[in-house]
Amino acid sequence: MTDHIEIRDAIINAAVTLAAQKSWEAVRLYDVARDLNLTLDQIHRYFREKEDVA
């Protein structure tokens, strides 16, 4: 269970970091996945779309 929470938190943190660097509109889940060395499928296990992260 802890891994699930840690990965979910890492995704949120990466998305927030990218949004601070660019803008929220410019953030793509692909970018978040790349920064975390995850696949889009792995990201989608936690969040279906970018708006779910916010």
N, CA, C and O atoms as CSV, one atom per row, in Angstrom:
chain,resi,resn,atom,element,x,y,z
A,1,MET,N,N,0.825,-1.192,0.000
A,1,MET,CA,C,0.000,0.000,0.000
A,1,MET,C,C,0.870,1.256,0.000
A,1,MET,O,O,0.542,2.233,-0.674
A,2,THR,N,N,1.955,1.241,0.735
A,2,THR,CA,C,2.825,2.409,0.798
A,2,THR,C,C,3.391,2.750,-0.568
A,2,THR,O,O,3.479,3.926,-0.923
A,3,ASP,N,N,3.779,1.738,-1.343
A,3,ASP,CA,C,4.304,1.997,-2.682
A,3,ASP,C,C,3.274,2.732,-3.525
A,3,ASP,O,O,3.615,3.664,-4.254
A,4,HIS,N,N,2.030,2.321,-3.432
A,4,HIS,CA,C,0.958,2.964,-4.191
A,4,HIS,C,C,0.871,4.447,-3.836
A,4,HIS,O,O,0.761,5.293,-4.725
A,5,ILE,N,N,0.918,4.758,-2.572
A,5,ILE,CA,C,0.836,6.148,-2.115
A,5,ILE,C,C,2.076,6.924,-2.537
A,5,ILE,O,O,1.972,8.076,-2.959
A,6,GLU,N,N,3.247,6.305,-2.429
A,6,GLU,CA,C,4.491,6.979,-2.810
A,6,GLU,C,C,4.515,7.293,-4.302
A,6,GLU,O,O,4.925,8.384,-4.699
A,7,ILE,N,N,4.083,6.355,-5.123
A,7,ILE,CA,C,4.060,6.582,-6.570
A,7,ILE,C,C,3.048,7.662,-6.909
A,7,ILE,O,O,3.327,8.546,-7.719
A,8,ARG,N,N,1.886,7.596,-6.299
A,8,ARG,CA,C,0.850,8.607,-6.541
A,8,ARG,C,C,1.363,9.994,-6.154
A,8,ARG,O,O,1.166,10.958,-6.894
A,9,ASP,N,N,2.015,10.097,-5.006
A,9,ASP,CA,C,2.578,11.372,-4.565
A,9,ASP,C,C,3.682,11.851,-5.502
A,9,ASP,O,O,3.787,13.046,-5.779
A,10,ALA,N,N,4.501,10.930,-5.989
A,10,ALA,CA,C,5.576,11.293,-6.916
A,10,ALA,C,C,5.004,11.845,-8.214
A,10,ALA,O,O,5.549,12.795,-8.777
A,11,ILE,N,N,3.918,11.261,-8.692
A,11,ILE,CA,C,3.267,11.748,-9.911
A,11,ILE,C,C,2.743,13.162,-9.692
A,11,ILE,O,O,2.937,14.040,-10.533
A,12,ILE,N,N,2.086,13.375,-8.570
A,12,ILE,CA,C,1.555,14.708,-8.260
A,12,ILE,C,C,2.691,15.721,-8.158
A,12,ILE,O,O,2.606,16.811,-8.725
A,13,ASN,N,N,3.748,15.367,-7.441
A,13,ASN,CA,C,4.876,16.282,-7.275
A,13,ASN,C,C,5.542,16.603,-8.602
A,13,ASN,O,O,5.912,17.751,-8.848
A,14,ALA,N,N,5.700,15.607,-9.455
A,14,ALA,CA,C,6.311,15.842,-10.768
A,14,ALA,C,C,5.434,16.754,-11.613
A,14,ALA,O,O,5.942,17.635,-12.306
A,15,ALA,N,N,4.138,16.553,-11.560
A,15,ALA,CA,C,3.217,17.402,-12.327
A,15,ALA,C,C,3.267,18.842,-11.830
A,15,ALA,O,O,3.262,19.774,-12.634
A,16,VAL,N,N,3.315,19.031,-10.523
A,16,VAL,CA,C,3.385,20.379,-9.950
A,16,VAL,C,C,4.706,21.047,-10.332
A,16,VAL,O,O,4.730,22.231,-10.668
A,17,THR,N,N,5.785,20.304,-10.281
A,17,THR,CA,C,7.094,20.843,-10.659
A,17,THR,C,C,7.102,21.277,-12.114
A,17,THR,O,O,7.586,22.360,-12.444
A,18,LEU,N,N,6.565,20.430,-12.984
A,18,LEU,CA,C,6.498,20.788,-14.403
A,18,LEU,C,C,5.609,22.000,-14.625
A,18,LEU,O,O,5.925,22.859,-15.449
A,19,ALA,N,N,4.516,22.079,-13.909
A,19,ALA,CA,C,3.611,23.227,-14.048
A,19,ALA,C,C,4.302,24.511,-13.604
A,19,ALA,O,O,4.070,25.570,-14.188
A,20,ALA,N,N,5.140,24.430,-12.588
A,20,ALA,CA,C,5.871,25.608,-12.126
A,20,ALA,C,C,6.912,26.046,-13.152
A,20,ALA,O,O,7.195,27.236,-13.287
A,21,GLN,N,N,7.480,25.080,-13.873
A,21,GLN,CA,C,8.489,25.392,-14.883
A,21,GLN,C,C,7.870,25.935,-16.160
A,21,GLN,O,O,8.432,26.823,-16.801
A,22,LYS,N,N,6.718,25.405,-16.526
A,22,LYS,CA,C,6.054,25.788,-17.775
A,22,LYS,C,C,4.770,26.514,-17.419
A,22,LYS,O,O,4.773,27.682,-17.031
A,23,SER,N,N,3.700,25.805,-17.558
A,23,SER,CA,C,2.365,26.213,-17.121
A,23,SER,C,C,1.552,24.930,-17.038
A,23,SER,O,O,1.923,23.912,-17.623
A,24,TRP,N,N,0.457,24.983,-16.318
A,24,TRP,CA,C,-0.366,23.780,-16.185
A,24,TRP,C,C,-0.861,23.304,-17.545
A,24,TRP,O,O,-0.922,22.103,-17.808
A,25,GLU,N,N,-1.211,24.250,-18.403
A,25,GLU,CA,C,-1.721,23.903,-19.727
A,25,GLU,C,C,-0.673,23.169,-20.561
A,25,GLU,O,O,-1.020,22.355,-21.418
A,26,ALA,N,N,0.604,23.452,-20.316
A,26,ALA,CA,C,1.678,22.840,-21.100
A,26,ALA,C,C,2.101,21.467,-20.576
A,26,ALA,O,O,2.816,20.738,-21.263
A,27,VAL,N,N,1.672,21.115,-19.383
A,27,VAL,CA,C,2.050,19.824,-18.794
A,27,VAL,C,C,1.282,18.705,-19.480
A,27,VAL,O,O,0.069,18.787,-19.674
A,28,ARG,N,N,2.020,17.653,-19.843
A,28,ARG,CA,C,1.400,16.454,-20.414
A,28,ARG,C,C,1.751,15.268,-19.520
A,28,ARG,O,O,2.836,15.225,-18.940
A,29,LEU,N,N,0.858,14.329,-19.413
A,29,LEU,CA,C,1.153,13.146,-18.602
A,29,LEU,C,C,2.365,12.401,-19.140
A,29,LEU,O,O,3.088,11.756,-18.382
A,30,TYR,N,N,2.586,12.489,-20.440
A,30,TYR,CA,C,3.780,11.882,-21.034
A,30,TYR,C,C,5.043,12.469,-20.398
A,30,TYR,O,O,5.983,11.735,-20.095
A,31,ASP,N,N,5.064,13.800,-20.193
A,31,ASP,CA,C,6.221,14.458,-19.578
A,31,ASP,C,C,6.422,13.985,-18.142
A,31,ASP,O,O,7.550,13.754,-17.707
A,32,VAL,N,N,5.332,13.846,-17.418
A,32,VAL,CA,C,5.397,13.358,-16.041
A,32,VAL,C,C,5.961,11.938,-16.026
A,32,VAL,O,O,6.843,11.621,-15.228
A,33,ALA,N,N,5.451,11.098,-16.902
A,33,ALA,CA,C,5.927,9.716,-16.986
A,33,ALA,C,C,7.419,9.677,-17.301
A,33,ALA,O,O,8.173,8.928,-16.680
A,34,ARG,N,N,7.835,10.480,-18.259
A,34,ARG,CA,C,9.246,10.510,-18.655
A,34,ARG,C,C,10.122,10.935,-17.483
A,34,ARG,O,O,11.164,10.328,-17.235
A,35,ASP,N,N,9.710,11.971,-16.761
A,35,ASP,CA,C,10.504,12.457,-15.632
A,35,ASP,C,C,10.640,11.415,-14.527
A,35,ASP,O,O,11.639,11.396,-13.808
A,36,LEU,N,N,9.652,10.561,-14.393
A,36,LEU,CA,C,9.660,9.539,-13.335
A,36,LEU,C,C,10.111,8.169,-13.835
A,36,LEU,O,O,10.109,7.199,-13.077
A,37,ASN,N,N,10.496,8.086,-15.108
A,37,ASN,CA,C,10.875,6.803,-15.713
A,37,ASN,C,C,9.751,5.776,-15.605
A,37,ASN,O,O,9.983,4.603,-15.312
A,38,LEU,N,N,8.535,6.244,-15.849
A,38,LEU,CA,C,7.361,5.380,-15.876
A,38,LEU,C,C,6.782,5.392,-17.284
A,38,LEU,O,O,7.137,6.238,-18.105
A,39,THR,N,N,5.897,4.455,-17.553
A,39,THR,CA,C,5.171,4.466,-18.818
A,39,THR,C,C,3.848,5.201,-18.612
A,39,THR,O,O,3.396,5.392,-17.483
A,40,LEU,N,N,3.243,5.606,-19.716
A,40,LEU,CA,C,1.925,6.234,-19.616
A,40,LEU,C,C,0.912,5.278,-19.003
A,40,LEU,O,O,0.043,5.701,-18.241
A,41,ASP,N,N,1.017,3.998,-19.326
A,41,ASP,CA,C,0.108,3.012,-18.727
A,41,ASP,C,C,0.232,3.010,-17.204
A,41,ASP,O,O,-0.770,2.896,-16.497
A,42,GLN,N,N,1.449,3.133,-16.706
A,42,GLN,CA,C,1.641,3.170,-15.260
A,42,GLN,C,C,1.017,4.429,-14.659
A,42,GLN,O,O,0.398,4.371,-13.596
A,43,ILE,N,N,1.178,5.555,-15.332
A,43,ILE,CA,C,0.567,6.799,-14.862
A,43,ILE,C,C,-0.952,6.649,-14.837
A,43,ILE,O,O,-1.612,7.076,-13.889
A,44,HIS,N,N,-1.497,6.041,-15.885
A,44,HIS,CA,C,-2.951,5.908,-15.997
A,44,HIS,C,C,-3.548,4.953,-14.965
A,44,HIS,O,O,-4.763,4.956,-14.763
A,45,ARG,N,N,-2.739,4.152,-14.320
A,45,ARG,CA,C,-3.244,3.326,-13.214
A,45,ARG,C,C,-3.670,4.200,-12.036
A,45,ARG,O,O,-4.533,3.824,-11.243
A,46,TYR,N,N,-3.054,5.359,-11.942
A,46,TYR,CA,C,-3.322,6.273,-10.834
A,46,TYR,C,C,-4.226,7.430,-11.233
A,46,TYR,O,O,-5.068,7.870,-10.450
A,47,PHE,N,N,-4.047,7.922,-12.459
A,47,PHE,CA,C,-4.798,9.079,-12.942
A,47,PHE,C,C,-5.200,8.850,-14.391
A,47,PHE,O,O,-4.349,8.559,-15.232
A,48,ARG,N,N,-6.479,8.976,-14.688
A,48,ARG,CA,C,-6.963,8.758,-16.056
A,48,ARG,C,C,-6.568,9.887,-16.987
A,48,ARG,O,O,-6.267,9.665,-18.159
A,49,GLU,N,N,-6.572,11.111,-16.451
A,49,GLU,CA,C,-6.214,12.271,-17.269
A,49,GLU,C,C,-5.554,13.319,-16.385
A,49,GLU,O,O,-5.604,13.242,-15.157
A,50,LYS,N,N,-4.942,14.288,-17.028
A,50,LYS,CA,C,-4.185,15.312,-16.309
A,50,LYS,C,C,-5.034,16.027,-15.265
A,50,LYS,O,O,-4.552,16.321,-14.171
A,51,GLU,N,N,-6.262,16.303,-15.584
A,51,GLU,CA,C,-7.132,17.027,-14.663
A,51,GLU,C,C,-7.362,16.257,-13.366
A,51,GLU,O,O,-7.669,16.862,-12.339
A,52,ASP,N,N,-7.220,14.943,-13.396
A,52,ASP,CA,C,-7.374,14.139,-12.184
A,52,ASP,C,C,-6.219,14.355,-11.203
A,52,ASP,O,O,-6.357,14.109,-10.005
A,53,VAL,N,N,-5.087,14.814,-11.723
A,53,VAL,CA,C,-3.925,15.065,-10.867
A,53,VAL,C,C,-4.142,16.322,-10.033
A,53,VAL,O,O,-3.689,16.406,-8.891
A,54,ALA,N,N,-4.834,17.288,-10.607
A,54,ALA,CA,C,-4.985,18.606,-9.953
A,54,ALA,C,C,-5.915,18.576,-8.788
A,54,ALA,O,O,-6.136,19.603,-8.147
